[in-house]
Amino acid sequence: MNENLSNGIPKGRWVHIIPPAMLVYIVAFMDRTNIGFAIAGGMDKALGMTATASGLVAGIFFIGYLTLQVPGARMAERGSAKKFIAVTIIAWGVLAVLSGLVQNMTQLLITRFMLGVAEGGVWPAILTILSHWFPNEERGRANAFFIMNVPIASIITGPLSGFIVSTYGWRNVFIIEGAIAIILLFIWFPLISDRPGDAKWISKEEKDYIESKLREEQELLKGKEVEKVSISKILSNVNMWKLVIIYMCFCIGTYGFSLWLPTLLKTLTHSGMTGVGLLSAIPYIGTIIGLYVFAELSDRTMNRRLYTAIPLLAFGICLALSVVFRNNVWVSFAFLIGCGVFFQAPSSTFWTMPPLLFESDMAASSRGVINGLGNLGGFLGPYLVGFLTTLFNSGVGIYSLAGFMAIGFLVTMTLPEKTAGANTKSSLSKGQAIE
């Protein structure tokens, strides 16, 4: 039924907006997670890092990441996300290269923190751009296609980083992949547009369709007028804090998994870094499938809550079972592939919920708060695994990640009924009747 709403409308937005957004974040994700391969490939020994210190270095990125979340989201909603992201591309590219030149732990911590600052506003800014281009009926799939950058980046990062570390050493993995980021500027700036009204390529039919659907969404949420909201109003909203907790649990699990996966595979299979790189790509092939399937189910039923909760729980179960069966290498690896299927599936449906719960200005700012505070889980996950590995063993560290995914599942199921499609379907039916 939802598909019929856009029948006959040109689909240029899918071709012009999604690919450059994906490409930017593929390189951003590569530059933040390649440190896992550098650690497994000898950086820990070169700089005298313990497992706890390695977790701290991997995680401190996310402390810096918090800084530009709300400014980036607000600039995207009120100004130009296109220009904002162009500046950050240059900054994070330079800082990624500098990571390959560090001589001690202090320099590495500072560089990783500043890299987090540079990348901090990109995610909420891109999600805001997508919310300007894709109505609610399409947003789950649009977010899913964008978030496919994560498994694609991981599929590329594994073999590429493993090869660079094996051939040229751990320093060059930062230098080479950082240089790729700077080249991105020449792709991003000519291709992207902030809103349908800014695009020269868009047809009148597509522009009118998008703008009319977005107006309808705002009228359902707020009434007639969309007002600018204060930070205090955002921070006093209970649903916003639920979303923060859910996203923090998600980030604890996913970043803990992705940053320690190379080390886990090296310990599990006793492979060299090239083999580890190739093996690490396999779970992320499943991620692409999981993203598409859960986004399709979510858009079809409009039940955002359920299709965020299920993959959170399933990811946690697969994580725990990969440890339970660690003495059987290939069974354990099969569960790591299962982790890959559910790895990013909650994210595409999760990010459809802020526009359902808040009007546009508050939704934009809440994305920044949710992404910033939630991504502190990106610090806690790697650090927690490193700390518990030092104190006990790696199995305890992975069990802790599974526990946080279960908490995320439980909190998700307490979200309002409108996130389960309760009000959306009736509103869509009324809209169709009017047409």
Residue pairs with C-beta under 8 A, 6 or more apart in sequence:
1 428
1 432
2 137
2 299
2 300
2 302
2 428
4 432
5 137
5 213
5 428
5 431
5 432
6 135
6 137
6 138
6 209
8 205
9 205
9 206
9 209
10 202
10 203
10 205
10 206
11 206
12 201
12 202
12 203
12 206
13 133
13 134
13 196
13 202
13 206
13 210
14 142
14 145
16 191
16 193
16 199
16 201
16 202
17 129
17 130
17 133
17 192
17 193
18 142
18 145
18 146
19 191
20 187
20 188
20 191
20 192
21 126
21 129
21 130
21 146
21 149
21 192
22 145
22 146
22 148
22 149
22 152
23 149
23 184
23 187
23 188
24 85
24 89
24 122
24 126
24 184
24 188
25 122
25 123
25 126
25 146
25 149
25 150
25 153
26 149
26 152
26 153
26 156
27 153
27 177
27 180
27 181
27 184
28 92
28 119
28 122
28 181
29 149
29 150
29 153
29 154
29 157
30 153
30 156
30 157
30 160
30 161
30 177
30 180
31 92
31 93
31 96
31 115
31 119
31 174
31 177
31 178
31 181
32 61
32 115
32 116
32 119
33 153
33 154
33 157
33 258
33 259
34 157
34 161
34 173
34 174
34 177
35 43
35 57
35 58
35 99
35 112
35 259
36 58
36 258
36 259
36 260
36 261
36 262
36 263
37 157
37 158
37 161
37 162
37 165
37 170
37 173
37 262
37 273
37 276
37 277
38 161
38 165
38 170
38 173
38 174
39 49
39 54
39 57
39 58
39 262
39 263
40 165
40 262
40 263
40 266
40 273
40 276
41 162
41 165
41 166
41 169
41 170
41 173
41 273
42 165
42 169
42 170
43 49
43 170
44 50
44 53
44 54
46 170
47 102
47 104
47 105
47 108
48 105
49 57
49 105
50 386
50 390
51 386
51 387
51 389
51 390
52 383
52 386
52 387
52 390
53 105
53 386
54 382
54 386
55 382
55 383
55 384
55 385
55 386
55 387
55 389
56 109
56 383
56 386
57 105
57 108
57 109
57 112
58 112
58 255
58 259
58 382
58 383
58 386
59 255
59 259
59 378
59 379
59 380
59 381
59 382
59 383
60 109
60 112
60 113
60 116
60 379
61 112
61 113
61 115
61 116
61 119
61 378
61 379
62 116
62 251
62 255
62 375
62 376
62 377
62 378
62 379
63 113
63 116
63 376
63 379
64 112
64 113
64 114
64 115
64 116
64 117
64 118
64 120
65 116
65 117
65 119
65 120
65 372
65 375
65 378
66 116
66 120
66 372
66 373
66 375
66 376
67 116
67 117
67 120
67 372
68 88
68 117
68 120
68 121
69 120
69 121
69 124
69 368
69 369
69 371
69 372
69 373
69 375
70 124
70 231
70 365
70 368
70 369
70 372
71 121
71 368
72 81
72 84
72 120
72 121
72 122
72 123
72 124
72 125
72 368
73 121
73 124
73 125
73 127
73 128
73 364
73 365
73 367
73 368
73 371
74 364
74 365
74 368
75 81
75 84
75 121
75 125
76 84
76 124
76 125
76 126
76 128
76 129
76 194
76 364
77 128
77 360
77 361
77 364
77 365
78 361
78 364
80 194
81 125
81 126
81 128
81 129
81 194
82 129
82 188
82 189
82 192
82 193
82 194
84 121
84 125
85 121
85 122
85 125
85 126
85 188
85 192
86 185
86 188
86 189
88 118
88 119
88 120
88 121
88 122
89 181
89 182
89 184
89 185
89 188
90 182
90 185
91 118
92 115
92 118
92 119
92 178
92 181
93 178
93 179
93 180
93 181
93 182
93 184
94 178
94 182
95 111
95 114
95 115
95 118
95 178
96 115
96 174
96 177
96 178
96 181
97 174
97 175
97 178
97 179
98 111
98 174
98 178
99 108
99 111
99 112
99 115
99 174
99 178
100 171
100 172
100 173
100 174
100 175
100 178
101 171
101 175
102 108
102 111
120 372
121 368
123 371
124 364
124 367
124 368
124 371
126 146
127 143
127 146
127 351
127 367
127 371
128 364
128 367
129 192
129 194
130 139
130 142
130 143
130 146
131 139
131 355
131 360
131 363
131 364
132 194
132 195
132 196
132 214
133 142
133 195
133 196
133 210
134 142
134 210
135 210
135 213
135 214
135 217
136 213
136 217
136 352
136 355
136 356
136 424
137 213
137 299
137 428
138 299
139 299
139 351
139 352
139 355
140 295
140 296
140 298
140 299
140 304
140 348
140 349
140 352
141 295
141 296
141 299
141 348
143 295
143 347
143 348
143 349
143 351
143 352
144 291
144 292
144 294
144 295
144 348
146 348
147 291
147 344
147 347
147 348
147 351
148 287
148 288
148 291
148 292
148 344
150 284
150 287
150 343
150 344
150 347
151 284
151 285
151 286
151 287
151 288
151 291
151 340
151 343
151 344
152 284
152 288
154 258
154 280
154 281
154 283
154 284
154 287
155 281
155 284
155 285
157 177
158 262
158 276
158 277
158 278
158 279
158 280
158 281
158 284
159 274
159 277
159 278
159 281
160 177
160 277
161 173
161 177
161 277
162 262
162 273
162 274
162 275
162 276
162 277
162 278
162 280
163 274
163 277
164 172
164 173
164 176
164 177
165 172
165 173
165 273
165 277
166 272
166 273
166 274
168 176
193 199
196 202
196 206
196 207
196 210
196 211
197 207
197 211
199 207
216 431
217 355
218 226
218 359
218 360
220 427
221 355
221 358
221 359
222 359
226 359
226 360
226 361
227 359
227 361
228 361
229 361
229 362
229 365
231 365
233 362
234 240
234 362
234 365
234 366
234 369
235 369
237 358
237 362
237 366
239 357
239 415
239 416
240 357
240 358
240 366
240 369
240 370
242 411
242 414
242 415
243 350
243 353
243 354
243 357
243 366
243 370
243 374
243 415
244 369
244 370
244 373
244 374
245 407
245 408
245 411
246 308
246 312
246 350
246 374
246 408
246 411
246 412
247 350
247 370
247 371
247 373
247 374
247 375
247 377
248 373
248 374
248 375
248 376
248 377
248 380
248 408
249 312
249 377
249 404
249 405
249 407
249 408
249 411
250 312
250 346
250 347
250 350
250 374
250 377
250 405
250 408
251 374
251 375
251 376
251 377
251 378
251 381
252 377
252 378
252 380
252 381
252 384
252 401
252 404
252 405
253 312
253 315
253 316
253 319
253 377
253 381
253 401
253 402
253 404
253 405
253 408
254 315
254 343
254 344
254 381
255 377
255 378
255 381
255 382
256 381
256 382
256 384
256 385
256 397
256 398
256 401
257 319
257 339
257 343
257 381
257 401
258 343
259 381
259 382
260 382
260 385
260 386
260 394
260 397
261 280
261 283
261 336
262 273
262 276
262 277
262 280
264 336
264 394
264 398
265 271
265 276
265 279
265 280
265 333
265 336
266 273
266 276
267 394
268 326
268 329
268 332
268 333
269 275
269 276
269 279
269 329
269 333
271 279
279 333
282 337
282 340
283 336
283 337
283 339
283 340
283 341
283 343
284 340
284 343
285 340
286 337
286 338
286 340
286 341
286 343
287 340
287 341
287 343
287 344
287 345
289 341
290 311
290 340
290 341
290 342
290 343
290 344
290 345
291 344
291 345
291 347
291 348
293 345
294 307
294 310
294 311
294 345
294 346
294 348
294 349
295 307
295 345
295 348
295 349
297 303
297 307
298 304
298 307
298 308
298 348
298 349
298 352
301 307
301 421
302 421
302 424
302 425
302 428
303 420
303 421
304 349
304 350
304 352
304 353
304 356
304 419
304 420
304 421
305 353
305 412
305 413
305 415
305 419
305 420
306 420
307 345
307 349
308 346
308 349
308 350
308 353
308 412
309 346
309 409
309 412
309 413
311 342
311 345
311 346
312 342
312 346
312 405
312 406
312 408
312 409
312 412
313 405
313 406
313 409
314 338
314 341
314 342
315 339
315 342
315 343
315 345
315 346
315 405
316 401
316 402
316 403
316 404
316 405
316 406
316 409
317 402
318 335
318 336
318 338
318 339
318 341
318 342
319 335
319 339
319 398
319 399
319 401
319 402
319 405
320 398
320 399
320 402
321 335
321 338
322 332
322 333
322 335
322 336
322 338
322 339
322 398
323 332
323 394
323 395
323 398
323 399
325 331
325 332
325 335
326 332
326 395
346 408
351 367
353 415
353 419
354 363
354 366
354 367
354 370
355 363
356 418
356 419
356 424
357 363
357 366
357 416
357 418
357 419
358 366
377 404
381 401
381 404
384 397
384 400
384 401
385 394
385 397
385 398
385 400
385 401
386 397
387 397
388 396
388 397
388 400
389 396
389 397
417 423
418 424
